[in-house]
Amino acid sequence: MAVKKSGLGRGLGALIPDESMEDFENKVNEHGDLIYTVDINLIMPNKDQPRKNFDHEKIVSLSESIAEHGLMQPIVLKKKGALYEIIAGERRWRACKHLGLKKIPSIIKDVDDATIAQLALIENLQREDLNAIEEAMAYSRLIDEYQITQEKMSKIAGKSRVYITNTMRLLKLDTYIQEAIANKTITSGHGRALLSLDNEKKRKKAYDYILSEELSVRATEDLIKNYEKHFKEVESKAKPIRDAEIISMEEDLSVYIGTKVSIKEKNGKGKIIIDFYNEDDLIRILDLIQ
């Protein structure tokens, strides 16, 4: 049989040989849920799991903890034909698979897809497993696909409506900025500040400056508030101040040769550019140089 009733005992149920599982027959958890041992290969991830990225090192670390202490909390599943879909506990399932376990303690719930999505979101929020973009996408999906109001979403997530609205607004950012938030290159606070800029070109310019100068959220807000003035000053400072001696040389050569002369110099190297206006002018200048 793929499913066998069981309990967690001292938290070592996932690591006890199959024949010893009989010792935990018909055990329940503290909430009265019957715990089963389910064939780990019959379990599939939730396709609507809000969390999209699983850190391999953290999965390995969790598997080491399970190997030492056992699985302290069963995963939650829903029957899907001959298989089981994860409602909550995908990290634990991945860690157990990494250990090579054949079965895993599970609670089986009969719930609809909307409830599965809500439970998955709640679990990730409680564990602080979601980055801001994953969180925003989860809110947006629940609201759009299951017609959940923001007020109800607020109660489900335990967050204020303003927080949920501001988080969802991050999805209006350009893809590369969303990726930076998801990867924690910048924070959601930086993202919200960038939303104040009205076009992608400005956002890219500000985003690059945030990275290059390692700006805090507060400094970013000041940058956005004074965008035009700030970048005008930055560009003005960026223009090289020409050496007075080079300018003087240009003027002397121009007078001597009788045409415009430009000197391009950097780190002691460069070139002299002499303008001429016709063939006779070129011959005159060559004769003069010779």
HULIN-V202932 format. One record per pair of residues at least 4 apart in sequence whose C-alpha atoms are under 6 Angstrom apart, sorted by the first residue. I is the first residue (numbers start at 1). J is the second residue. D is the distance in Angstrom with one decimal. If there is no record, write none. Layout:
BEGIN
<<I,J,D> <I,J,D>>
END
This chain:
BEGIN
<<2,38,5.9> <2,39,5.4> <3,37,5.7> <3,38,4.7> <4,36,5.2> <4,37,5.1> <5,25,5.6> <5,26,5.6> <5,35,5.9> <5,36,4.0> <6,24,4.9> <6,25,4.5> <6,26,5.5> <6,27,5.7> <6,35,5.2> <6,36,4.7> <6,37,5.8> <7,24,4.8> <7,27,4.4> <7,35,5.3> <8,13,5.0> <11,70,4.9> <11,71,5.3> <11,72,4.5> <12,70,4.1> <14,71,6.0> <14,104,5.6> <28,32,5.4> <28,33,5.3> <28,34,4.5> <28,35,5.6> <29,33,5.5> <35,106,5.6> <35,107,5.1> <36,105,5.5> <36,106,5.2> <37,103,5.8> <37,104,5.2> <37,105,4.4> <37,106,5.9> <38,103,5.2> <38,104,5.4> <39,102,5.9> <39,103,4.5> <40,102,5.5> <40,103,4.9> <42,83,5.0> <43,83,5.9> <43,84,4.7> <43,85,5.9> <44,85,5.1> <45,85,5.8> <45,86,5.3> <46,85,5.7> <46,86,5.2> <50,134,5.9> <50,138,5.4> <51,130,5.7> <51,134,6.0> <59,95,5.3> <63,95,4.5> <65,69,5.9> <66,70,4.3> <66,71,5.3> <74,105,5.0> <74,106,4.8> <75,88,5.8> <75,89,4.7> <75,106,4.9> <76,87,5.3> <76,88,5.0> <76,106,5.6> <76,107,4.8> <76,108,5.9> <77,84,5.9> <77,85,5.4> <77,86,4.6> <77,87,5.2> <77,108,4.8> <78,84,5.4> <78,85,5.2> <78,108,5.5> <78,109,5.3> <78,110,5.9> <79,84,4.5> <80,84,5.2> <87,116,5.6> <87,120,5.8> <88,120,5.5> <96,101,5.6> <97,101,5.8> <124,128,5.8> <124,129,5.0> <130,134,5.7> <130,135,5.8> <131,182,5.6> <133,182,5.8> <136,167,5.4> <136,168,4.6> <140,144,5.9> <141,145,5.6> <142,146,5.4> <143,147,5.0> <143,148,4.5> <150,154,5.9> <154,158,5.6> <154,159,5.1> <154,160,5.5> <154,161,5.5> <180,184,5.9> <180,185,4.9> <180,186,5.8> <181,185,6.0> <181,186,5.2> <181,187,5.4> <189,217,5.9> <190,217,5.3> <193,221,5.6> <203,207,5.8> <209,213,5.9> <210,214,5.4> <210,215,5.0> <215,219,5.7> <215,220,6.0> <223,227,5.5> <226,230,5.8> <231,235,6.0> <250,261,5.6> <250,262,5.9> <253,257,5.9> <254,258,5.4> <254,259,5.2> <254,260,5.2> <254,261,5.2> <260,275,5.5> <261,273,5.6> <261,274,4.7> <262,272,5.8> <262,273,5.0> <263,271,5.9> <263,272,4.6> <264,270,5.2> <264,271,5.3> <265,269,5.4> <265,270,4.2> <276,281,5.7> <276,282,5.6>>
END
